[in-house]
Amino acid sequence: MSLRDDIEERLRIEFAPEDLEVGDDSRHHIGHAGAKGGGHYTVLIVAEGFRGHSLLDRHRLVYDALAPLRQNIHALSIRALAPGEI
């Protein structure tokens, strides 16, 4: 299982999202210093659990869910929405 798959699985378990897209952008960063310390990922997640939370809180919730994987993630772009916010 790839790290992208692990990220997706953890987010599905934690948030039961209505929509989830996890992109691995690591190939775009090959050769720069940060590429050696982990991958670059983009997350779009739409889940009821984000309703009523600030943007910062939503990001913290995602980071907390991914805590066991963070040593392998160099960069993470997050778009976390409640249903209807798209």
PyMOL CGO cylinders between C-alpha atoms (Angstrom):
from pymol import cmd
from pymol.cgo import CYLINDER

trace = [
    CYLINDER, 0.00, 0.00, 0.00, 1.36, 3.44, -0.91, 0.3, 1, 1, 1, 1, 1, 1,
    CYLINDER, 1.36, 3.44, -0.91, 1.54, 6.40, 1.45, 0.3, 1, 1, 1, 1, 1, 1,
    CYLINDER, 1.54, 6.40, 1.45, -1.20, 8.07, -0.63, 0.3, 1, 1, 1, 1, 1, 1,
    CYLINDER, -1.20, 8.07, -0.63, -3.39, 5.03, 0.02, 0.3, 1, 1, 1, 1, 1, 1,
    CYLINDER, -3.39, 5.03, 0.02, -2.56, 5.15, 3.76, 0.3, 1, 1, 1, 1, 1, 1,
    CYLINDER, -2.56, 5.15, 3.76, -3.53, 8.82, 3.90, 0.3, 1, 1, 1, 1, 1, 1,
    CYLINDER, -3.53, 8.82, 3.90, -6.81, 8.09, 2.14, 0.3, 1, 1, 1, 1, 1, 1,
    CYLINDER, -6.81, 8.09, 2.14, -7.61, 5.14, 4.38, 0.3, 1, 1, 1, 1, 1, 1,
    CYLINDER, -7.61, 5.14, 4.38, -6.96, 7.07, 7.61, 0.3, 1, 1, 1, 1, 1, 1,
    CYLINDER, -6.96, 7.07, 7.61, -9.10, 10.00, 6.46, 0.3, 1, 1, 1, 1, 1, 1,
    CYLINDER, -9.10, 10.00, 6.46, -11.95, 7.69, 5.43, 0.3, 1, 1, 1, 1, 1, 1,
    CYLINDER, -11.95, 7.69, 5.43, -11.87, 5.94, 8.81, 0.3, 1, 1, 1, 1, 1, 1,
    CYLINDER, -11.87, 5.94, 8.81, -11.65, 9.17, 10.82, 0.3, 1, 1, 1, 1, 1, 1,
    CYLINDER, -11.65, 9.17, 10.82, -14.16, 11.34, 8.93, 0.3, 1, 1, 1, 1, 1, 1,
    CYLINDER, -14.16, 11.34, 8.93, -16.41, 9.09, 6.78, 0.3, 1, 1, 1, 1, 1, 1,
    CYLINDER, -16.41, 9.09, 6.78, -16.24, 11.80, 4.10, 0.3, 1, 1, 1, 1, 1, 1,
    CYLINDER, -16.24, 11.80, 4.10, -18.84, 12.43, 1.42, 0.3, 1, 1, 1, 1, 1, 1,
    CYLINDER, -18.84, 12.43, 1.42, -16.00, 13.25, -0.94, 0.3, 1, 1, 1, 1, 1, 1,
    CYLINDER, -16.00, 13.25, -0.94, -12.27, 12.62, -0.68, 0.3, 1, 1, 1, 1, 1, 1,
    CYLINDER, -12.27, 12.62, -0.68, -9.48, 13.20, -3.14, 0.3, 1, 1, 1, 1, 1, 1,
    CYLINDER, -9.48, 13.20, -3.14, -5.85, 12.57, -2.22, 0.3, 1, 1, 1, 1, 1, 1,
    CYLINDER, -5.85, 12.57, -2.22, -3.23, 13.54, -4.75, 0.3, 1, 1, 1, 1, 1, 1,
    CYLINDER, -3.23, 13.54, -4.75, 0.46, 12.64, -4.67, 0.3, 1, 1, 1, 1, 1, 1,
    CYLINDER, 0.46, 12.64, -4.67, 2.37, 15.63, -6.04, 0.3, 1, 1, 1, 1, 1, 1,
    CYLINDER, 2.37, 15.63, -6.04, 5.80, 14.30, -5.05, 0.3, 1, 1, 1, 1, 1, 1,
    CYLINDER, 5.80, 14.30, -5.05, 6.99, 13.88, -8.63, 0.3, 1, 1, 1, 1, 1, 1,
    CYLINDER, 6.99, 13.88, -8.63, 6.79, 17.65, -9.10, 0.3, 1, 1, 1, 1, 1, 1,
    CYLINDER, 6.79, 17.65, -9.10, 9.30, 18.16, -6.30, 0.3, 1, 1, 1, 1, 1, 1,
    CYLINDER, 9.30, 18.16, -6.30, 12.02, 15.69, -7.25, 0.3, 1, 1, 1, 1, 1, 1,
    CYLINDER, 12.02, 15.69, -7.25, 15.42, 17.24, -6.77, 0.3, 1, 1, 1, 1, 1, 1,
    CYLINDER, 15.42, 17.24, -6.77, 14.61, 19.90, -4.22, 0.3, 1, 1, 1, 1, 1, 1,
    CYLINDER, 14.61, 19.90, -4.22, 15.85, 19.51, -0.66, 0.3, 1, 1, 1, 1, 1, 1,
    CYLINDER, 15.85, 19.51, -0.66, 12.47, 18.74, 0.88, 0.3, 1, 1, 1, 1, 1, 1,
    CYLINDER, 12.47, 18.74, 0.88, 11.79, 15.88, -1.50, 0.3, 1, 1, 1, 1, 1, 1,
    CYLINDER, 11.79, 15.88, -1.50, 14.27, 13.73, 0.42, 0.3, 1, 1, 1, 1, 1, 1,
    CYLINDER, 14.27, 13.73, 0.42, 12.33, 13.96, 3.69, 0.3, 1, 1, 1, 1, 1, 1,
    CYLINDER, 12.33, 13.96, 3.69, 8.89, 12.83, 2.56, 0.3, 1, 1, 1, 1, 1, 1,
    CYLINDER, 8.89, 12.83, 2.56, 6.22, 13.24, -0.05, 0.3, 1, 1, 1, 1, 1, 1,
    CYLINDER, 6.22, 13.24, -0.05, 4.03, 16.14, -1.15, 0.3, 1, 1, 1, 1, 1, 1,
    CYLINDER, 4.03, 16.14, -1.15, 0.28, 15.54, -0.99, 0.3, 1, 1, 1, 1, 1, 1,
    CYLINDER, 0.28, 15.54, -0.99, -2.95, 17.40, -1.71, 0.3, 1, 1, 1, 1, 1, 1,
    CYLINDER, -2.95, 17.40, -1.71, -6.17, 16.58, 0.13, 0.3, 1, 1, 1, 1, 1, 1,
    CYLINDER, -6.17, 16.58, 0.13, -9.71, 17.66, -0.67, 0.3, 1, 1, 1, 1, 1, 1,
    CYLINDER, -9.71, 17.66, -0.67, -12.10, 16.30, 1.94, 0.3, 1, 1, 1, 1, 1, 1,
    CYLINDER, -12.10, 16.30, 1.94, -15.80, 17.03, 2.44, 0.3, 1, 1, 1, 1, 1, 1,
    CYLINDER, -15.80, 17.03, 2.44, -17.17, 15.72, 5.73, 0.3, 1, 1, 1, 1, 1, 1,
    CYLINDER, -17.17, 15.72, 5.73, -19.92, 16.61, 8.17, 0.3, 1, 1, 1, 1, 1, 1,
    CYLINDER, -19.92, 16.61, 8.17, -17.37, 16.57, 10.98, 0.3, 1, 1, 1, 1, 1, 1,
    CYLINDER, -17.37, 16.57, 10.98, -15.95, 19.89, 9.77, 0.3, 1, 1, 1, 1, 1, 1,
    CYLINDER, -15.95, 19.89, 9.77, -19.21, 21.79, 10.17, 0.3, 1, 1, 1, 1, 1, 1,
    CYLINDER, -19.21, 21.79, 10.17, -18.87, 24.56, 12.74, 0.3, 1, 1, 1, 1, 1, 1,
    CYLINDER, -18.87, 24.56, 12.74, -15.08, 24.34, 12.86, 0.3, 1, 1, 1, 1, 1, 1,
    CYLINDER, -15.08, 24.34, 12.86, -12.73, 27.12, 11.78, 0.3, 1, 1, 1, 1, 1, 1,
    CYLINDER, -12.73, 27.12, 11.78, -10.28, 26.59, 8.93, 0.3, 1, 1, 1, 1, 1, 1,
    CYLINDER, -10.28, 26.59, 8.93, -7.44, 26.19, 11.43, 0.3, 1, 1, 1, 1, 1, 1,
    CYLINDER, -7.44, 26.19, 11.43, -9.39, 23.63, 13.47, 0.3, 1, 1, 1, 1, 1, 1,
    CYLINDER, -9.39, 23.63, 13.47, -10.21, 21.66, 10.32, 0.3, 1, 1, 1, 1, 1, 1,
    CYLINDER, -10.21, 21.66, 10.32, -6.54, 21.50, 9.40, 0.3, 1, 1, 1, 1, 1, 1,
    CYLINDER, -6.54, 21.50, 9.40, -5.65, 20.40, 12.92, 0.3, 1, 1, 1, 1, 1, 1,
    CYLINDER, -5.65, 20.40, 12.92, -8.22, 17.62, 12.74, 0.3, 1, 1, 1, 1, 1, 1,
    CYLINDER, -8.22, 17.62, 12.74, -6.70, 16.36, 9.49, 0.3, 1, 1, 1, 1, 1, 1,
    CYLINDER, -6.70, 16.36, 9.49, -3.14, 16.60, 10.86, 0.3, 1, 1, 1, 1, 1, 1,
    CYLINDER, -3.14, 16.60, 10.86, -4.20, 14.72, 14.00, 0.3, 1, 1, 1, 1, 1, 1,
    CYLINDER, -4.20, 14.72, 14.00, -5.75, 11.93, 11.90, 0.3, 1, 1, 1, 1, 1, 1,
    CYLINDER, -5.75, 11.93, 11.90, -2.52, 11.65, 9.93, 0.3, 1, 1, 1, 1, 1, 1,
    CYLINDER, -2.52, 11.65, 9.93, -0.16, 11.92, 12.93, 0.3, 1, 1, 1, 1, 1, 1,
    CYLINDER, -0.16, 11.92, 12.93, 1.25, 8.38, 12.57, 0.3, 1, 1, 1, 1, 1, 1,
    CYLINDER, 1.25, 8.38, 12.57, 2.22, 9.14, 8.94, 0.3, 1, 1, 1, 1, 1, 1,
    CYLINDER, 2.22, 9.14, 8.94, 3.58, 12.66, 9.35, 0.3, 1, 1, 1, 1, 1, 1,
    CYLINDER, 3.58, 12.66, 9.35, 7.23, 11.61, 9.42, 0.3, 1, 1, 1, 1, 1, 1,
    CYLINDER, 7.23, 11.61, 9.42, 6.77, 10.56, 5.78, 0.3, 1, 1, 1, 1, 1, 1,
    CYLINDER, 6.77, 10.56, 5.78, 4.91, 13.69, 4.67, 0.3, 1, 1, 1, 1, 1, 1,
    CYLINDER, 4.91, 13.69, 4.67, 6.99, 16.74, 3.78, 0.3, 1, 1, 1, 1, 1, 1,
    CYLINDER, 6.99, 16.74, 3.78, 4.14, 18.93, 2.51, 0.3, 1, 1, 1, 1, 1, 1,
    CYLINDER, 4.14, 18.93, 2.51, 0.38, 18.66, 2.79, 0.3, 1, 1, 1, 1, 1, 1,
    CYLINDER, 0.38, 18.66, 2.79, -2.11, 20.98, 1.11, 0.3, 1, 1, 1, 1, 1, 1,
    CYLINDER, -2.11, 20.98, 1.11, -5.55, 20.65, 2.72, 0.3, 1, 1, 1, 1, 1, 1,
    CYLINDER, -5.55, 20.65, 2.72, -8.96, 21.80, 1.60, 0.3, 1, 1, 1, 1, 1, 1,
    CYLINDER, -8.96, 21.80, 1.60, -11.38, 20.62, 4.30, 0.3, 1, 1, 1, 1, 1, 1,
    CYLINDER, -11.38, 20.62, 4.30, -15.06, 21.47, 3.82, 0.3, 1, 1, 1, 1, 1, 1,
    CYLINDER, -15.06, 21.47, 3.82, -18.43, 20.66, 5.31, 0.3, 1, 1, 1, 1, 1, 1,
    CYLINDER, -18.43, 20.66, 5.31, -21.11, 19.42, 2.89, 0.3, 1, 1, 1, 1, 1, 1,
    CYLINDER, -21.11, 19.42, 2.89, -22.61, 22.28, 0.91, 0.3, 1, 1, 1, 1, 1, 1,
    CYLINDER, -22.61, 22.28, 0.91, -19.52, 24.49, 1.17, 0.3, 1, 1, 1, 1, 1, 1,
    CYLINDER, -19.52, 24.49, 1.17, -18.12, 23.60, -2.25, 0.3, 1, 1, 1, 1, 1, 1,
]
cmd.load_cgo(trace, "trace")
